[in-house]
């Protein structure tokens, strides 16, 4: 777990063995940075909501403030779910299963993981999954 990597200088390479120490360190750093950004934003939102809790004498201002608060809280809920997915990805890194499709066991692919580091399915498996969902939705 002592893998350290500088995200600003390391470049993922398909020429390296899949999920080698550099890849694992890269994705661990990327996932942790993403999680830290979300947590920082959540703290800022909580601070903002605490400041906003001042009474608004005008009914329209109060309604607008409540709407803003509801939108912020929904966004925070989505981010809470995203943190759970990031934590699950970090767990897979610890277990050595990160980067492999949960359905086929095949490598997911570095470009896909770089774009969506919480991916659990290869592009092909994801497309099959989405087609099945569409069929069930359309019935």
ZADO-1210 file (C-alpha; in nm, 4 decimals, padded with zeros to 6 digits):
<atoms>
<atom x="00.0000" y="00.0000" z="00.0000" code="UNK" pos="1"/>
<atom x="00.3033" y="00.2282" z="00.0052" code="UNK" pos="2"/>
<atom x="00.2731" y="00.2865" z="-00.3688" code="UNK" pos="3"/>
<atom x="00.3238" y="00.6588" z="-00.4433" code="UNK" pos="4"/>
<atom x="00.2995" y="00.8236" z="-00.7805" code="UNK" pos="5"/>
<atom x="00.2981" y="01.1808" z="-00.9074" code="UNK" pos="6"/>
<atom x="-00.0223" y="01.2203" z="-01.1102" code="UNK" pos="7"/>
<atom x="00.1138" y="01.5309" z="-01.2771" code="UNK" pos="8"/>
<atom x="00.4063" y="01.3487" z="-01.4391" code="UNK" pos="9"/>
<atom x="00.3081" y="00.9808" z="-01.4746" code="UNK" pos="10"/>
<atom x="00.1522" y="00.8775" z="-01.8051" code="UNK" pos="11"/>
<atom x="-00.0473" y="00.5546" z="-01.8235" code="UNK" pos="12"/>
<atom x="00.1000" y="00.3200" z="-02.0765" code="UNK" pos="13"/>
<atom x="-00.0530" y="00.0218" z="-02.2534" code="UNK" pos="14"/>
<atom x="00.3060" y="-00.1006" z="-02.3019" code="UNK" pos="15"/>
<atom x="00.3311" y="-00.1933" z="-01.9345" code="UNK" pos="16"/>
<atom x="00.1820" y="-00.5085" z="-01.7821" code="UNK" pos="17"/>
<atom x="-00.1844" y="-00.4483" z="-01.6996" code="UNK" pos="18"/>
<atom x="-00.2423" y="-00.3336" z="-01.3409" code="UNK" pos="19"/>
<atom x="00.1247" y="-00.3323" z="-01.2505" code="UNK" pos="20"/>
<atom x="00.2453" y="-00.1360" z="-00.9465" code="UNK" pos="21"/>
<atom x="00.2532" y="00.1922" z="-01.1432" code="UNK" pos="22"/>
<atom x="-00.1034" y="00.1461" z="-01.2690" code="UNK" pos="23"/>
<atom x="-00.2293" y="00.0580" z="-00.9209" code="UNK" pos="24"/>
<atom x="-00.0530" y="00.3578" z="-00.7672" code="UNK" pos="25"/>
<atom x="-00.1847" y="00.5857" z="-01.0427" code="UNK" pos="26"/>
<atom x="-00.5463" y="00.4788" z="-00.9947" code="UNK" pos="27"/>
<atom x="-00.5185" y="00.4821" z="-00.6147" code="UNK" pos="28"/>
<atom x="-00.3888" y="00.8416" z="-00.6286" code="UNK" pos="29"/>
<atom x="-00.6567" y="00.9390" z="-00.8813" code="UNK" pos="30"/>
<atom x="-00.9387" y="00.7848" z="-00.6753" code="UNK" pos="31"/>
<atom x="-00.8144" y="00.9397" z="-00.3502" code="UNK" pos="32"/>
<atom x="-00.7783" y="01.2834" z="-00.5125" code="UNK" pos="33"/>
<atom x="-01.1334" y="01.2559" z="-00.6509" code="UNK" pos="34"/>
<atom x="-01.2685" y="01.1516" z="-00.3118" code="UNK" pos="35"/>
<atom x="-01.0848" y="01.4353" z="-00.1354" code="UNK" pos="36"/>
<atom x="-01.2253" y="01.6884" z="-00.3851" code="UNK" pos="37"/>
<atom x="-01.5797" y="01.5630" z="-00.3212" code="UNK" pos="38"/>
<atom x="-01.5312" y="01.5751" z="00.0568" code="UNK" pos="39"/>
<atom x="-01.3896" y="01.9288" z="00.0355" code="UNK" pos="40"/>
<atom x="-01.6863" y="02.0409" z="-00.1747" code="UNK" pos="41"/>
<atom x="-01.9244" y="01.8793" z="00.0752" code="UNK" pos="42"/>
<atom x="-01.7628" y="02.0704" z="00.3627" code="UNK" pos="43"/>
<atom x="-01.7925" y="02.3945" z="00.1657" code="UNK" pos="44"/>
<atom x="-02.1597" y="02.3218" z="00.0962" code="UNK" pos="45"/>
<atom x="-02.2277" y="02.2535" z="00.4631" code="UNK" pos="46"/>
<atom x="-02.0565" y="02.5787" z="00.5571" code="UNK" pos="47"/>
<atom x="-02.2602" y="02.7629" z="00.2934" code="UNK" pos="48"/>
<atom x="-02.5873" y="02.6037" z="00.4104" code="UNK" pos="49"/>
<atom x="-02.5081" y="02.6983" z="00.7704" code="UNK" pos="50"/>
<atom x="-02.4498" y="03.0605" z="00.6660" code="UNK" pos="51"/>
<atom x="-02.7673" y="03.0570" z="00.4543" code="UNK" pos="52"/>
<atom x="-02.9851" y="02.9376" z="00.7398" code="UNK" pos="53"/>
<atom x="-03.0480" y="03.2987" z="00.8392" code="UNK" pos="54"/>
<atom x="-03.4161" y="03.3831" z="00.8352" code="UNK" pos="55"/>
<atom x="-03.5379" y="03.5435" z="00.5166" code="UNK" pos="56"/>
<atom x="-03.8199" y="03.7836" z="00.5974" code="UNK" pos="57"/>
<atom x="-03.9402" y="03.7824" z="00.2366" code="UNK" pos="58"/>
<atom x="-04.1466" y="03.4747" z="00.1474" code="UNK" pos="59"/>
<atom x="-04.0058" y="03.4582" z="-00.2076" code="UNK" pos="60"/>
<atom x="-03.6471" y="03.4749" z="-00.0755" code="UNK" pos="61"/>
<atom x="-03.7233" y="03.2005" z="00.1746" code="UNK" pos="62"/>
<atom x="-03.8798" y="02.9779" z="-00.0945" code="UNK" pos="63"/>
<atom x="-03.5844" y="03.0350" z="-00.3254" code="UNK" pos="64"/>
<atom x="-03.3425" y="02.9541" z="-00.0451" code="UNK" pos="65"/>
<atom x="-03.5301" y="02.6312" z="00.0378" code="UNK" pos="66"/>
<atom x="-03.5229" y="02.5269" z="-00.3285" code="UNK" pos="67"/>
<atom x="-03.1483" y="02.5929" z="-00.3447" code="UNK" pos="68"/>
<atom x="-03.1006" y="02.3935" z="-00.0237" code="UNK" pos="69"/>
<atom x="-03.2974" y="02.0972" z="-00.1616" code="UNK" pos="70"/>
<atom x="-03.0933" y="02.0978" z="-00.4830" code="UNK" pos="71"/>
<atom x="-02.7672" y="02.1095" z="-00.2841" code="UNK" pos="72"/>
<atom x="-02.8778" y="01.8238" z="-00.0611" code="UNK" pos="73"/>
<atom x="-02.9729" y="01.6074" z="-00.3613" code="UNK" pos="74"/>
<atom x="-02.6314" y="01.6775" z="-00.5138" code="UNK" pos="75"/>
<atom x="-02.4652" y="01.5815" z="-00.1847" code="UNK" pos="76"/>
<atom x="-02.6629" y="01.2564" z="-00.1784" code="UNK" pos="77"/>
<atom x="-02.5400" y="01.1712" z="-00.5293" code="UNK" pos="78"/>
<atom x="-02.1865" y="01.2502" z="-00.4187" code="UNK" pos="79"/>
<atom x="-02.2265" y="01.0320" z="-00.1092" code="UNK" pos="80"/>
<atom x="-02.3154" y="00.7424" z="-00.3421" code="UNK" pos="81"/>
<atom x="-02.0167" y="00.8285" z="-00.5606" code="UNK" pos="82"/>
<atom x="-01.7860" y="00.8153" z="-00.2572" code="UNK" pos="83"/>
<atom x="-01.9188" y="00.4657" z="-00.1834" code="UNK" pos="84"/>
<atom x="-01.8257" y="00.3649" z="-00.5400" code="UNK" pos="85"/>
<atom x="-01.4806" y="00.5214" z="-00.5010" code="UNK" pos="86"/>
<atom x="-01.4325" y="00.3333" z="-00.1724" code="UNK" pos="87"/>
<atom x="-01.5381" y="00.0104" z="-00.3451" code="UNK" pos="88"/>
<atom x="-01.2825" y="00.0763" z="-00.6216" code="UNK" pos="89"/>
<atom x="-01.0113" y="00.1355" z="-00.3598" code="UNK" pos="90"/>
<atom x="-01.1134" y="-00.1919" z="-00.1939" code="UNK" pos="91"/>
<atom x="-01.0785" y="-00.3715" z="-00.5281" code="UNK" pos="92"/>
<atom x="-00.7304" y="-00.2195" z="-00.5603" code="UNK" pos="93"/>
<atom x="-00.6437" y="-00.3657" z="-00.2197" code="UNK" pos="94"/>
<atom x="-00.7848" y="-00.7047" z="-00.3213" code="UNK" pos="95"/>
<atom x="-00.6124" y="-00.7093" z="-00.6600" code="UNK" pos="96"/>
<atom x="-00.9380" y="-00.7215" z="-00.8606" code="UNK" pos="97"/>
<atom x="-00.9396" y="-00.3567" z="-00.9698" code="UNK" pos="98"/>
<atom x="-00.9387" y="-00.3049" z="-01.3454" code="UNK" pos="99"/>
<atom x="-01.0957" y="-00.6396" z="-01.4268" code="UNK" pos="100"/>
<atom x="-01.4531" y="-00.6765" z="-01.5509" code="UNK" pos="101"/>
<atom x="-01.6863" y="-00.8144" z="-01.2841" code="UNK" pos="102"/>
<atom x="-01.8777" y="-01.0034" z="-01.5522" code="UNK" pos="103"/>
<atom x="-01.6031" y="-01.1508" z="-01.7711" code="UNK" pos="104"/>
<atom x="-01.2848" y="-01.1202" z="-01.5638" code="UNK" pos="105"/>
<atom x="-01.1139" y="-00.9560" z="-01.8616" code="UNK" pos="106"/>
<atom x="-00.9147" y="-00.6313" z="-01.8252" code="UNK" pos="107"/>
<atom x="-01.1436" y="-00.3275" z="-01.8499" code="UNK" pos="108"/>
<atom x="-00.8885" y="-00.1179" z="-02.0365" code="UNK" pos="109"/>
<atom x="-00.6737" y="00.1731" z="-01.9227" code="UNK" pos="110"/>
<atom x="-00.8498" y="00.4395" z="-02.1308" code="UNK" pos="111"/>
<atom x="-01.1893" y="00.3449" z="-01.9873" code="UNK" pos="112"/>
<atom x="-01.0525" y="00.3310" z="-01.6326" code="UNK" pos="113"/>
<atom x="-00.8783" y="00.6640" z="-01.6766" code="UNK" pos="114"/>
<atom x="-01.2058" y="00.8212" z="-01.7946" code="UNK" pos="115"/>
<atom x="-01.4185" y="00.6392" z="-01.5342" code="UNK" pos="116"/>
<atom x="-01.1986" y="00.5043" z="-01.2536" code="UNK" pos="117"/>
<atom x="-01.4966" y="00.3466" z="-01.0746" code="UNK" pos="118"/>
<atom x="-01.5893" y="00.1299" z="-01.3762" code="UNK" pos="119"/>
<atom x="-01.6590" y="-00.2325" z="-01.2908" code="UNK" pos="120"/>
<atom x="-01.7490" y="-00.3572" z="-01.6390" code="UNK" pos="121"/>
<atom x="-01.5616" y="-00.3626" z="-01.9683" code="UNK" pos="122"/>
<atom x="-01.7142" y="-00.1535" z="-02.2464" code="UNK" pos="123"/>
<atom x="-01.8568" y="-00.4677" z="-02.4097" code="UNK" pos="124"/>
<atom x="-02.0122" y="-00.5923" z="-02.0840" code="UNK" pos="125"/>
<atom x="-02.1488" y="-00.2449" z="-02.0092" code="UNK" pos="126"/>
<atom x="-02.3082" y="-00.2265" z="-02.3539" code="UNK" pos="127"/>
<atom x="-02.4678" y="-00.5715" z="-02.3056" code="UNK" pos="128"/>
<atom x="-02.5959" y="-00.4598" z="-01.9653" code="UNK" pos="129"/>
<atom x="-02.7437" y="-00.1383" z="-02.1116" code="UNK" pos="130"/>
<atom x="-02.9083" y="-00.3291" z="-02.3989" code="UNK" pos="131"/>
<atom x="-03.0716" y="-00.5688" z="-02.1492" code="UNK" pos="132"/>
<atom x="-03.1911" y="-00.2714" z="-01.9414" code="UNK" pos="133"/>
<atom x="-03.3366" y="-00.1055" z="-02.2512" code="UNK" pos="134"/>
<atom x="-03.5216" y="-00.4236" z="-02.3491" code="UNK" pos="135"/>
<atom x="-03.6764" y="-00.4505" z="-02.0018" code="UNK" pos="136"/>
<atom x="-03.7643" y="-00.0783" z="-02.0001" code="UNK" pos="137"/>
<atom x="-03.9296" y="-00.1022" z="-02.3426" code="UNK" pos="138"/>
<atom x="-04.1478" y="-00.4024" z="-02.2536" code="UNK" pos="139"/>
</atoms>
